Amino acid sequence: MDAIAQELKDRLTAGATPTIGVVGLGYVGLPLAVAFARSGAAVVGIDLDARRVAAVNAGTSFIEDVSGDALRELVDSGRLTASDDVLTLKDADAVVICVPTPLGKSREPDVSFITGAADALARVLHPGQLVVLESTTYPGTTQEVLRPRFEACGLTVGKDLFLAFSPERIDPGNTTYTLDRIPKVVGGVTPVCRELAVALYRRIIGHVVPVSSAETAEMVKLYENTFRSVNIALVNELAIMCRRLGISVWEVIGAAATKPFGFMPFYPGPGLGGHCLPSDPYYLSWRMRLSGYEPRFIAFADEINRRMPHYVTEMVADALNDRGRALKGARVLMLGVAYKANVGDVRDSPALEIMDLLRAKGADVGYHDPYVPAITVAGVKLPSIDWAQADLGRWDVAVITTAHTTYDWATIVRDAPLVVDTRNATGRLPAAPNLVRL
Ligand SMILES: NC(=O)c1ccc[n+]([C@@H]2O[C@H](COP(=O)([O-])OP(=O)(O)OC[C@H]3O[C@@H](n4cnc5c(N)ncnc54)[C@H](O)[C@@H]3O)[C@@H](O)[C@H]2O)c1
């Protein structure tokens, strides 16, 4: 290892007090910034969103997994600051990029946030720095998109600038597997780049998993999320098949899960949501198409998962119809609009699509979600109904779409005239005449 790399490694290693930049202070970036600050580093968080920058500097958390107290303490002690000016990263030893990677209109990768961040960063980079990309993206992004931008400034990756990819696996709302307890996969553009990135993450994560290249690390993330998407599609289709045959899909999954090898349970739900699962596999199919290969599993799984909100809408209509009621004019209370339990993230949430579909059929739809104070439906702001005022008996049907653990399921089934439970969760409610289960 050359002297420049060795000096950087010494600055990054646990026990040292490097300066670390985090670009993008969202679900991924803010918890990471907090973890690095707790490890003794001086952390500078960069975001284009002035409200997020102001909130961090005021010690106010906007991410459920980051406690306001912890954030305030780090800000007050000067170990964490935020800015919208990338120039504040000029003295950083390492910079981690955590910007969004959405899909474009034709479901093609939109890496414009990555290129935007990289172009800005290129203005401040100098020899002796490490840059790691954490945003989920297609294999080749680190090499083909980041490397040329940085080398155009006269730097040479692997010699005086070090570049790696490390997929983020954080699971917002998961209190068992927190950031420090999730093994971290790291792939460098060169072996030295990897060694430096491993040193960086060893500061905050117990188990770091080095892989042979940045492309491998990029592919690991896409495989993990495609694996989930395909298996969720399989179990969603199983639920549809079981319902037709009058078999409980939950009993089938529970019994199958007693097999001690070769089986892993997945659970049906109202559809995929969030920033990752509905989008990430498309990054892989797009990349494969460039190589003349059309992946089949990804498209097929997506087709099934995207149909689930329609299937749930049909279930609600059928359940009302069985009780002599029409969906048109029915009062429907949605319980949970976040895409997953115990978070307030509604990005791509299937509950929103179900609400749209129900409203299009003439239902009068309201919602309660303890984590989502308001949503915008057809350009109109719709507030969450206060639980104390919800009065379940006044609704024709309650549709459970998110498994927030704050809900008292027994009370809901007792008080609502009809409950359609579509939660993607293991805990089953006891059978009741007014309960219809996905
Ligand atoms: N949310 C998750 O659970 C999760 C889990 C694993 C991986 N990921 C991946 O991590 C990446 C980030 O996701 P997220 O959920 O944290 O997104 P987010 O939208 O919550 O946060 C991203 C932040 O980046 C900021 N930003 C955009 N461009 C910027 C730029 N040029 N400079 C500075 N800031 C910029 C945005 O203002 C935003 O605050 C995505 O690729 C996502 O797929 C997310």
PDBQT file of the ligand as one rigid body, heavy atoms in Angstrom, charges set to zero:
ROOT
HETATM    1  N1  LIG A 501     -34.947   3.865   2.452  1.00  0.00    +0.000 N 
HETATM    2  C1  LIG A 501     -34.458   2.644   2.589  1.00  0.00    +0.000 C 
HETATM    3  O1  LIG A 501     -34.962   1.849   3.370  1.00  0.00    +0.000 OA
HETATM    4  C2  LIG A 501     -33.258   2.185   1.775  1.00  0.00    +0.000 A 
HETATM    5  C3  LIG A 501     -32.643   0.986   2.126  1.00  0.00    +0.000 A 
HETATM    6  C4  LIG A 501     -31.551   0.551   1.400  1.00  0.00    +0.000 A 
HETATM    7  C5  LIG A 501     -31.078   1.313   0.323  1.00  0.00    +0.000 A 
HETATM    8  N2  LIG A 501     -31.708   2.477  -0.022  1.00  0.00    +0.000 N 
HETATM    9  C6  LIG A 501     -31.156   3.245  -1.139  1.00  0.00    +0.000 C 
HETATM   10  O2  LIG A 501     -30.407   4.343  -0.592  1.00  0.00    +0.000 OA
HETATM   11  C7  LIG A 501     -30.517   5.477  -1.431  1.00  0.00    +0.000 C 
HETATM   12  C8  LIG A 501     -31.072   6.660  -0.645  1.00  0.00    +0.000 C 
HETATM   13  O3  LIG A 501     -32.381   6.324  -0.217  1.00  0.00    +0.000 OA
HETATM   14  P1  LIG A 501     -33.154   7.129   0.925  1.00  0.00    +0.000 P 
HETATM   15  O4  LIG A 501     -34.357   6.321   1.254  1.00  0.00    +0.000 OA
HETATM   16  O5  LIG A 501     -32.211   7.516   2.007  1.00  0.00    +0.000 OA
HETATM   17  O6  LIG A 501     -33.578   8.445   0.104  1.00  0.00    +0.000 OA
HETATM   18  P2  LIG A 501     -34.206   9.798   0.739  1.00  0.00    +0.000 P 
HETATM   19  O7  LIG A 501     -35.021  10.398  -0.349  1.00  0.00    +0.000 OA
HETATM   20  O8  LIG A 501     -34.829   9.517   2.064  1.00  0.00    +0.000 OA
HETATM   21  O9  LIG A 501     -32.933  10.708   1.001  1.00  0.00    +0.000 OA
HETATM   22  C9  LIG A 501     -32.093  11.133  -0.015  1.00  0.00    +0.000 C 
HETATM   23  C10 LIG A 501     -31.656  12.563   0.277  1.00  0.00    +0.000 C 
HETATM   24  O10 LIG A 501     -30.688  12.930  -0.703  1.00  0.00    +0.000 OA
HETATM   25  C11 LIG A 501     -30.846  14.317  -0.955  1.00  0.00    +0.000 C 
HETATM   26  N3  LIG A 501     -30.159  14.652  -2.197  1.00  0.00    +0.000 N 
HETATM   27  C12 LIG A 501     -30.506  14.376  -3.469  1.00  0.00    +0.000 A 
HETATM   28  N4  LIG A 501     -29.552  14.801  -4.317  1.00  0.00    +0.000 NA
HETATM   29  C13 LIG A 501     -28.588  15.363  -3.572  1.00  0.00    +0.000 A 
HETATM   30  C14 LIG A 501     -27.331  15.964  -3.872  1.00  0.00    +0.000 A 
HETATM   31  N5  LIG A 501     -26.873  16.081  -5.121  1.00  0.00    +0.000 N 
HETATM   32  N6  LIG A 501     -26.599  16.441  -2.850  1.00  0.00    +0.000 NA
HETATM   33  C15 LIG A 501     -27.036  16.335  -1.573  1.00  0.00    +0.000 A 
HETATM   34  N7  LIG A 501     -28.200  15.754  -1.229  1.00  0.00    +0.000 NA
HETATM   35  C16 LIG A 501     -28.960  15.270  -2.218  1.00  0.00    +0.000 A 
HETATM   36  C17 LIG A 501     -32.350  14.513  -0.957  1.00  0.00    +0.000 C 
HETATM   37  O11 LIG A 501     -32.701  15.868  -0.733  1.00  0.00    +0.000 OA
HETATM   38  C18 LIG A 501     -32.770  13.589   0.197  1.00  0.00    +0.000 C 
HETATM   39  O12 LIG A 501     -32.853  14.297   1.434  1.00  0.00    +0.000 OA
HETATM   40  C19 LIG A 501     -31.386   5.049  -2.619  1.00  0.00    +0.000 C 
HETATM   41  O13 LIG A 501     -30.569   4.578  -3.644  1.00  0.00    +0.000 OA
HETATM   42  C20 LIG A 501     -32.187   3.892  -2.036  1.00  0.00    +0.000 C 
HETATM   43  O14 LIG A 501     -32.619   3.001  -3.032  1.00  0.00    +0.000 OA
HETATM   44  C21 LIG A 501     -32.777   2.953   0.705  1.00  0.00    +0.000 A 
ENDROOT
TORSDOF 0
